[in-house]
Amino acid sequence: MSRERIPLQPTLKQLLTAEALSEAQVLFGEQFLDRQVSQIIAGSPIDAPSGSLVVTKGELSGEYGNGLSDLAGIVLIHSMTSAPVPKGSASAVKTLTSEADIALRVCKGASTPLLVLPSLGNPMEVADEIRAAYLNEVKEASSRLHAQFVRTVVEDGLDSLVEKLAQLSGRPVAVETSDFKILSSHNMGPTPPSQQKTLTEEVAEELNRELRSSQSDDGYDPCEESVRVGRRLVAPVVLEGAVVGYVSVMLRPSDDERLITEYLRPASVAVLVDFSRRRREFSSTSVTHKSLLKDLLTGHHLAASDQERLEQYFGFDICDGLFVYAVKVTPDEALRHLVKEERQAVIEMEGAHVFVLPLNSGNPRTWSEAAEELRTMIKESNPGCRVQIGAGRMADSLVDLPDAYTEARQALITGSMVHTDGEFTISYGDLGIKRILYPLLDHPELDRFYEEHLAPLEAYDEEWETDLVPTLRVYLNNGANLNSAAKELFVHRHTMRYRLEQIADLLKVDIDSSNVLLNLQIAFQIRDMKRSSKS
């Protein structure tokens, strides 16, 4: 009977050197001691998985027949009344009890090794002792397998590693990113959504527990333990203190979880090597593409091939519109932990971070909804930070990105002047006349315009302790509706009319003229901007 060599599985000959089997006698099967043991089973050999070493105290009857032929061997717990029989003794069979004699005939018929172990313990206790020795052999083999797996992933790639792990374990295997995207798999799909939250929470708890215990242990290995979720046994892949992926194996009810864990440990280390290499290569590729995106945003001409590369890399080809946001986060270092994926279209330009986000035609959203999602993401990653966002108008294609960026940056600058240290989200389209006035804020003509239309009223209020400036502002905010303004100010409409006549007389204007009202509104805008810029 031929069996595939599985590196982690020790042979019967290796196990016989362990203390747990030091008193065992091989009654049959010396020529089969190179068989590998897949797991240790206590109890009846009926339906025991192929490759199992079965520890039993019961009688083996002839009815088992060839059903034992796939086993690695049988350990019969047997209390002998006579002295142990030397191996190879011609009188061995004669000195055994009838129970052992029957077991010997059955094992000979099935070509299955039979070991007799003098012991007073029950099969479960003996099996546990043998299993401990078995797992110790597995761990030693696991350390050798590290090098083999790493060599496989470096020379042949992640797919070859997954195929090898699936072959050795005999189980379906998958490697996923931390957001459950399949990188490579063998007969296994991604983690079901119903299990994703449970997995992330249990992995985080396990890593925290290991991290606490590592404070007094220099040999801390973040991949030391696996997590069981449903039928999956999962080993986290940890890079620089963060979970970047998962290696999963699908278990059967009869599987020895500890053995599969010994496969997962070296596999997760090899996958970590692959993730590190991908990150280095990906970062280099990311820098190139983000440089192209920066060129595009600043108005540089890109060849059609470069534009196509950008669309494919950032996924712009799957959307029919793009939002551009200029973002200022305080403190500055807060954005270091923001970008979780290299392919996220965000670059640093002119003292701000510029995000290019897809409209997402499958689930369309407004600019303000997308901006709120962005703000939430930043706040969750950096609690307590201050976020200021300027938004450009939607770009229909990559060609429109330079204009959208210019608008987003102007919206950010304008919002910073209006709100100074406060948080805000402002769209360029909502700035109105401010986007014309702010670039001219230091122009002397704006000062003269303001002084002609509001300075006389401010001087009068200061001298006579009146409220003509606030009254005018409320009147303009209510669309030059006298009754609405009077109601808001809690004054009689005649009082309101009298104040308006005072304003018209002081400014020497027709207060009912639409042009005059427009000029007064602009003057208030200039007044607000001037005061904000000085605060």
ZAMINU-962087 format. One line per 4 residues: number of its first residue (from 1); their letters; for each residue x, y, z of C-alpha. Coordinates in nm, 2 decimals. Layout:
# ZAMINU-962087
NUM = a = X Y Z  ...
END
This chain:
# ZAMINU-962087
1 = msre = 0.00 0.00 0.00  0.15 0.33 -0.11  0.10 0.66 0.08  0.20 1.01 -0.02
5 = ripl = 0.48 1.16 0.19  0.34 1.44 0.41  0.63 1.62 0.59  0.45 1.70 0.91
9 = qptl = 0.33 1.34 0.98  0.57 1.14 1.19  0.62 0.76 1.12  0.55 0.48 1.36
13 = kqll = 0.93 0.43 1.39  0.97 0.79 1.50  0.69 0.76 1.76  0.84 0.44 1.91
17 = taea = 1.14 0.65 2.03  0.90 0.86 2.24  0.87 0.79 2.61  0.50 0.73 2.58
21 = lsea = 0.57 0.42 2.36  0.90 0.31 2.51  0.75 0.00 2.66  0.55 -0.10 2.35
25 = qvlf = 0.63 -0.43 2.17  0.58 -0.46 1.80  0.40 -0.80 1.76  0.35 -0.75 1.39
29 = geqf = 0.45 -0.51 1.11  0.82 -0.44 1.16  0.83 -0.39 0.78  0.55 -0.13 0.80
33 = ldrq = 0.69 0.10 1.06  0.77 0.37 0.80  0.40 0.44 0.76  0.30 0.79 0.85
37 = vsqi = 0.06 0.86 1.13  -0.21 1.13 1.05  -0.37 1.14 1.40  -0.41 0.95 1.72
41 = iags = -0.75 0.79 1.79  -0.88 0.64 2.11  -1.14 0.36 2.10  -1.27 0.14 1.83
45 = pida = -1.09 0.12 1.49  -1.43 0.11 1.31  -1.45 0.41 1.07  -1.12 0.55 1.19
49 = psgs = -0.98 0.79 0.93  -0.70 0.66 0.70  -0.36 0.69 0.85  -0.48 0.69 1.21
53 = lvvt = -0.29 0.52 1.50  -0.57 0.36 1.70  -0.53 0.31 2.08  -0.77 0.05 2.20
57 = kgel = -0.83 -0.19 2.49  -1.10 -0.38 2.32  -1.10 -0.71 2.13  -1.03 -0.70 1.76
61 = sgey = -1.25 -0.96 1.59  -1.21 -1.11 1.24  -1.51 -0.92 1.12  -1.29 -0.61 1.07
65 = gngl = -1.11 -0.78 0.78  -0.94 -0.55 0.54  -1.11 -0.25 0.70  -0.79 -0.20 0.91
69 = sdla = -0.56 -0.19 0.61  -0.57 0.19 0.58  -0.47 0.25 0.94  -0.11 0.34 1.03
73 = givl = -0.13 0.09 1.31  -0.30 -0.03 1.63  -0.18 0.01 1.99  -0.34 -0.26 2.21
77 = ihsm = -0.34 -0.17 2.58  -0.27 -0.50 2.73  -0.18 -0.62 3.09  0.04 -0.93 3.06
81 = tsap = 0.07 -1.17 3.35  0.40 -1.30 3.23  0.72 -1.11 3.16  0.74 -0.91 2.84
85 = vpkg = 0.82 -1.13 2.54  1.14 -1.04 2.35  1.08 -0.92 2.00  1.11 -1.20 1.74
89 = sasa = 1.07 -1.47 2.00  0.93 -1.79 1.85  0.71 -1.83 2.16  0.56 -1.48 2.14
93 = vktl = 0.22 -1.58 2.02  0.19 -1.86 2.26  0.25 -1.64 2.57  -0.02 -1.38 2.47
97 = tsea = -0.37 -1.39 2.60  -0.64 -1.50 2.36  -0.74 -1.13 2.32  -0.40 -1.03 2.19
101 = dial = -0.37 -1.35 1.99  -0.69 -1.26 1.80  -0.57 -0.90 1.75  -0.25 -1.04 1.60
105 = rvck = -0.43 -1.26 1.35  -0.66 -0.98 1.25  -0.37 -0.73 1.20  -0.17 -0.99 1.00
109 = gast = -0.46 -1.04 0.77  -0.50 -0.66 0.72  -0.12 -0.60 0.70  -0.15 -0.35 0.98
113 = pllv = 0.12 -0.31 1.24  0.02 -0.42 1.59  0.18 -0.28 1.90  0.11 -0.41 2.25
117 = lpsl = 0.16 -0.16 2.53  0.16 -0.27 2.89  -0.05 -0.02 3.08  -0.31 0.02 3.34
121 = gnpm = -0.46 0.34 3.20  -0.76 0.37 2.98  -0.74 0.43 2.61  -0.81 0.80 2.63
125 = evad = -0.53 0.86 2.88  -0.28 0.66 2.68  -0.39 0.82 2.36  -0.33 1.17 2.51
129 = eira = 0.02 1.07 2.61  0.10 0.94 2.26  -0.07 1.24 2.11  0.16 1.47 2.30
133 = ayln = 0.46 1.29 2.16  0.30 1.30 1.82  0.25 1.67 1.83  0.61 1.73 1.95
137 = evke = 0.73 1.54 1.64  0.49 1.75 1.43  0.63 2.07 1.57  0.98 1.98 1.48
141 = assr = 0.87 1.89 1.13  0.68 2.22 1.11  1.00 2.41 1.17  1.15 2.24 0.87
145 = lhaq = 0.84 2.30 0.66  0.88 2.68 0.72  1.18 2.69 0.48  1.00 2.47 0.23
149 = fvrt = 0.69 2.69 0.22  0.89 3.01 0.20  1.10 2.87 -0.08  0.78 2.77 -0.27
153 = vved = 0.62 3.12 -0.24  0.94 3.30 -0.33  1.02 3.08 -0.63  0.68 2.98 -0.76
157 = glds = 0.43 3.23 -0.61  0.13 3.23 -0.38  -0.08 2.99 -0.60  0.19 2.72 -0.58
161 = lvek = 0.20 2.76 -0.20  -0.18 2.72 -0.17  -0.17 2.41 -0.39  0.11 2.26 -0.18
165 = laql = -0.08 2.34 0.15  -0.40 2.19 0.00  -0.21 1.88 -0.11  -0.03 1.82 0.22
169 = sgrp = -0.33 1.89 0.44  -0.58 1.72 0.20  -0.82 2.01 0.27  -0.96 2.31 0.08
173 = vave = -0.74 2.62 0.13  -0.79 2.99 0.08  -0.57 3.30 0.12  -0.76 3.63 0.17
177 = tsdf = -0.68 3.99 0.23  -0.80 4.16 0.55  -1.11 4.28 0.37  -1.19 3.92 0.26
181 = kils = -1.08 3.94 -0.10  -0.95 3.61 -0.23  -0.59 3.62 -0.34  -0.55 3.25 -0.41
185 = shnm = -0.76 2.94 -0.33  -0.80 2.57 -0.38  -1.16 2.45 -0.38  -1.26 2.72 -0.12
189 = gptp = -1.44 3.05 -0.14  -1.40 3.37 0.07  -1.52 3.39 0.43  -1.90 3.42 0.44
193 = psqq = -2.02 3.77 0.54  -2.20 3.61 0.84  -1.86 3.50 0.98  -1.64 3.80 0.88
197 = ktlt = -1.72 4.01 1.19  -1.68 3.71 1.42  -1.34 3.63 1.27  -1.21 3.99 1.29
201 = eeva = -1.32 4.02 1.65  -1.17 3.68 1.76  -0.85 3.75 1.58  -0.81 4.09 1.74
205 = eeln = -0.88 3.94 2.08  -0.63 3.66 2.02  -0.36 3.90 1.90  -0.42 4.13 2.21
209 = relr = -0.39 3.83 2.44  -0.07 3.72 2.27  0.07 4.07 2.28  0.01 4.10 2.65
213 = ssqs = 0.18 3.76 2.71  0.47 3.86 2.49  0.57 4.14 2.73  0.78 3.89 2.91
217 = ddgy = 0.85 3.67 2.61  1.10 3.77 2.35  0.99 3.49 2.12  0.64 3.64 2.05
221 = dpce = 0.50 3.53 1.72  0.18 3.70 1.61  0.09 3.40 1.39  0.13 3.15 1.68
225 = esvr = -0.24 3.07 1.72  -0.52 2.99 1.48  -0.89 3.08 1.52  -1.18 2.85 1.46
229 = vgrr = -1.48 3.00 1.29  -1.75 2.76 1.17  -1.58 2.49 0.98  -1.28 2.71 0.91
233 = lvap = -0.95 2.71 1.09  -0.79 3.05 1.02  -0.44 3.18 1.08  -0.40 3.56 1.07
237 = vvle = -0.12 3.72 0.86  0.02 4.00 1.06  0.24 4.27 0.92  0.38 4.56 1.13
241 = gavv = 0.12 4.49 1.41  -0.18 4.49 1.17  -0.38 4.20 1.03  -0.33 4.21 0.65
245 = gyvs = -0.48 3.88 0.56  -0.59 3.53 0.65  -0.50 3.17 0.56  -0.79 2.94 0.60
249 = vmlr = -0.84 2.56 0.59  -1.17 2.39 0.58  -1.20 2.12 0.85  -1.39 1.79 0.86
253 = psdd = -1.54 1.68 1.19  -1.28 1.40 1.23  -0.98 1.63 1.17  -0.72 1.68 1.44
257 = erli = -0.73 2.06 1.47  -0.39 2.08 1.64  -0.23 1.90 1.34  -0.39 2.14 1.09
261 = teyl = -0.27 2.43 1.30  0.09 2.30 1.26  0.04 2.33 0.89  -0.11 2.68 0.91
265 = rpas = 0.18 2.82 1.11  0.45 2.78 0.85  0.20 2.86 0.57  0.11 3.19 0.74
269 = vavl = 0.47 3.28 0.76  0.52 3.21 0.39  0.21 3.41 0.31  0.35 3.70 0.52
273 = vdfs = 0.66 3.69 0.30  0.44 3.71 -0.01  0.24 4.00 0.14  0.57 4.19 0.22
277 = rrrr = 0.69 4.14 -0.13  0.36 4.25 -0.28  0.36 4.56 -0.06  0.71 4.65 -0.18
281 = efss = 0.62 4.60 -0.55  0.28 4.75 -0.50  0.42 5.06 -0.33  0.66 5.11 -0.62
285 = tsvt = 0.37 5.07 -0.87  0.15 5.29 -0.65  0.41 5.57 -0.64  0.42 5.57 -1.03
289 = hksl = 0.05 5.58 -1.07  0.00 5.85 -0.80  0.26 6.05 -0.98  0.06 6.03 -1.30
293 = lkdl = -0.26 6.12 -1.11  -0.08 6.43 -0.97  0.03 6.53 -1.32  -0.33 6.50 -1.44
297 = ltgh = -0.47 6.70 -1.15  -0.23 6.98 -1.21  -0.32 7.01 -1.58  -0.03 6.82 -1.74
301 = hlaa = -0.11 6.64 -2.06  -0.10 6.26 -2.03  -0.07 6.01 -2.31  -0.38 5.80 -2.38
305 = sdqe = -0.19 5.49 -2.26  -0.11 5.66 -1.92  -0.47 5.76 -1.88  -0.58 5.41 -1.94
309 = rleq = -0.33 5.28 -1.69  -0.48 5.53 -1.43  -0.83 5.41 -1.50  -0.73 5.04 -1.46
313 = yfgf = -0.52 5.10 -1.15  -0.76 5.31 -0.95  -1.08 5.16 -1.10  -1.21 5.48 -1.26
317 = dicd = -1.33 5.29 -1.56  -1.62 5.14 -1.36  -1.77 5.48 -1.27  -1.94 5.75 -1.47
321 = glfv = -1.83 6.05 -1.26  -1.56 6.15 -1.01  -1.56 6.36 -0.70  -1.25 6.56 -0.60
325 = yavk = -1.19 6.67 -0.24  -0.91 6.88 -0.10  -0.88 6.78 0.27  -0.69 6.94 0.56
329 = vtpd = -0.66 6.74 0.87  -0.51 6.87 1.20  -0.28 6.75 1.34  -0.09 6.68 1.02
333 = ealr = 0.03 6.33 1.12  -0.33 6.22 1.16  -0.35 6.12 0.79  -0.06 5.87 0.82
337 = hlvk = -0.30 5.59 0.93  -0.58 5.69 0.69  -0.50 5.52 0.37  -0.56 5.14 0.41
341 = eerq = -0.53 5.04 0.04  -0.25 5.15 -0.20  -0.50 5.18 -0.48  -0.70 5.44 -0.30
345 = avie = -0.67 5.76 -0.51  -0.53 6.00 -0.26  -0.22 6.22 -0.30  -0.06 6.51 -0.11
349 = mega = -0.06 6.84 -0.30  0.00 7.20 -0.20  -0.04 7.13 0.18  -0.35 6.92 0.15
353 = hvfv = -0.45 6.57 0.07  -0.65 6.53 -0.25  -0.90 6.24 -0.28  -1.05 6.13 -0.61
357 = lpln = -1.36 5.92 -0.54  -1.59 5.75 -0.79  -1.96 5.85 -0.81  -2.04 5.48 -0.80
361 = sgnp = -2.32 5.46 -1.06  -2.45 5.13 -0.91  -2.53 5.31 -0.58  -2.51 5.68 -0.67
365 = rtws = -2.45 5.94 -0.40  -2.43 6.32 -0.39  -2.11 6.51 -0.33  -2.21 6.58 0.03
369 = eaae = -2.28 6.21 0.10  -1.95 6.11 -0.04  -1.78 6.39 0.16  -1.95 6.28 0.48
373 = elrt = -1.83 5.92 0.42  -1.48 6.06 0.38  -1.51 6.26 0.70  -1.63 5.96 0.89
377 = mike = -1.35 5.75 0.77  -1.09 6.01 0.87  -1.25 6.06 1.21  -1.27 5.69 1.29
381 = snpg = -0.90 5.64 1.20  -0.80 5.96 1.39  -1.03 6.04 1.68  -1.01 6.40 1.80
385 = crvq = -0.87 6.54 1.47  -1.01 6.84 1.29  -1.12 6.79 0.94  -1.18 7.06 0.67
389 = igag = -1.30 6.96 0.33  -1.33 7.15 0.01  -1.52 6.99 -0.28  -1.50 7.05 -0.65
393 = rmad = -1.79 7.00 -0.89  -1.83 6.65 -1.02  -1.59 6.56 -1.31  -1.74 6.36 -1.59
397 = slvd = -1.41 6.21 -1.69  -1.04 6.21 -1.62  -1.01 6.51 -1.86  -1.22 6.72 -1.62
401 = lpda = -1.01 6.64 -1.31  -0.78 6.95 -1.33  -1.07 7.19 -1.31  -1.23 6.98 -1.03
405 = ytea = -0.91 6.99 -0.83  -0.87 7.37 -0.88  -1.23 7.42 -0.75  -1.18 7.18 -0.46
409 = rqal = -0.86 7.36 -0.35  -1.03 7.70 -0.38  -1.32 7.58 -0.17  -1.08 7.46 0.09
413 = itgs = -0.89 7.79 0.10  -1.22 7.99 0.11  -1.36 7.77 0.38  -1.05 7.81 0.59
417 = mvht = -1.08 8.19 0.56  -1.44 8.18 0.66  -1.42 7.92 0.94  -1.05 7.96 1.04
421 = dgef = -0.99 7.68 1.29  -1.34 7.53 1.27  -1.45 7.22 1.08  -1.64 7.25 0.75
425 = tisy = -1.74 7.08 0.43  -1.78 7.33 0.15  -1.85 7.28 -0.22  -1.71 7.51 -0.48
429 = gdlg = -2.06 7.53 -0.63  -2.21 7.66 -0.30  -1.95 7.94 -0.25  -2.15 8.17 -0.48
433 = ikri = -1.99 8.51 -0.51  -1.73 8.43 -0.24  -1.52 8.24 -0.50  -1.49 8.57 -0.69
437 = lypl = -1.44 8.79 -0.38  -1.18 8.59 -0.19  -0.91 8.60 -0.45  -0.95 8.98 -0.44
441 = ldhp = -0.97 9.01 -0.06  -0.65 9.22 -0.03  -0.74 9.44 -0.33  -0.80 9.81 -0.22
445 = eldr = -1.11 9.83 -0.43  -1.29 9.59 -0.21  -1.21 9.81 0.09  -1.35 10.11 -0.09
449 = fyee = -1.67 9.92 -0.19  -1.72 9.81 0.17  -1.66 10.16 0.31  -1.91 10.32 0.06
453 = hlap = -2.19 10.09 0.15  -2.16 9.99 0.52  -1.90 10.21 0.69  -2.15 10.51 0.73
457 = leay = -2.40 10.29 0.90  -2.14 10.14 1.14  -2.02 10.48 1.23  -2.38 10.60 1.30
461 = deew = -2.46 10.29 1.52  -2.14 10.34 1.72  -2.21 10.71 1.78  -2.58 10.69 1.85
465 = etdl = -2.60 10.33 1.99  -2.85 10.22 1.72  -2.90 9.89 1.54  -2.91 10.00 1.18
469 = vptl = -2.65 9.75 1.05  -2.81 9.44 1.22  -3.15 9.56 1.09  -3.03 9.59 0.74
473 = rvyl = -2.87 9.24 0.75  -3.20 9.08 0.87  -3.39 9.27 0.60  -3.15 9.14 0.33
477 = nnga = -3.16 8.78 0.47  -3.54 8.79 0.45  -3.53 8.88 0.08  -3.61 9.25 0.14
481 = nlns = -3.95 9.15 0.29  -4.04 9.42 0.54  -4.30 9.21 0.73  -4.08 8.91 0.77
485 = aake = -3.78 9.12 0.89  -4.00 9.31 1.14  -4.13 8.98 1.27  -3.78 8.84 1.32
489 = lfvh = -3.67 9.16 1.50  -3.98 9.17 1.71  -4.06 9.53 1.61  -4.36 9.69 1.45
493 = rhtm = -4.36 9.71 1.07  -4.38 10.10 1.10  -4.06 10.08 1.31  -3.90 9.87 1.05
497 = ryrl = -4.00 10.11 0.77  -3.86 10.41 0.97  -3.52 10.23 1.02  -3.50 10.15 0.65
501 = eqia = -3.57 10.52 0.56  -3.28 10.61 0.80  -3.05 10.37 0.62  -3.15 10.50 0.28
505 = dllk = -3.09 10.86 0.40  -2.75 10.79 0.55  -2.63 10.60 0.25  -2.81 10.83 0.00
509 = vdid = -2.96 10.53 -0.19  -3.30 10.40 -0.30  -3.34 10.11 -0.05  -3.60 9.95 -0.27
513 = ssnv = -3.37 9.92 -0.57  -3.26 9.57 -0.67  -2.91 9.70 -0.76  -2.87 9.87 -0.42
517 = llnl = -2.98 9.56 -0.24  -2.73 9.35 -0.44  -2.45 9.59 -0.36  -2.54 9.58 0.01
521 = qiaf = -2.54 9.20 0.01  -2.19 9.21 -0.14  -2.07 9.46 0.11  -2.18 9.23 0.39
525 = qird = -1.99 8.94 0.23  -1.68 9.15 0.21  -1.73 9.26 0.58  -1.76 8.89 0.69
529 = mkrs = -1.46 8.78 0.49  -1.24 9.07 0.63  -1.33 8.99 0.98  -1.28 8.61 0.94
533 = sks = -0.93 8.67 0.78  -0.83 8.88 1.08  -0.95 8.64 1.35
END
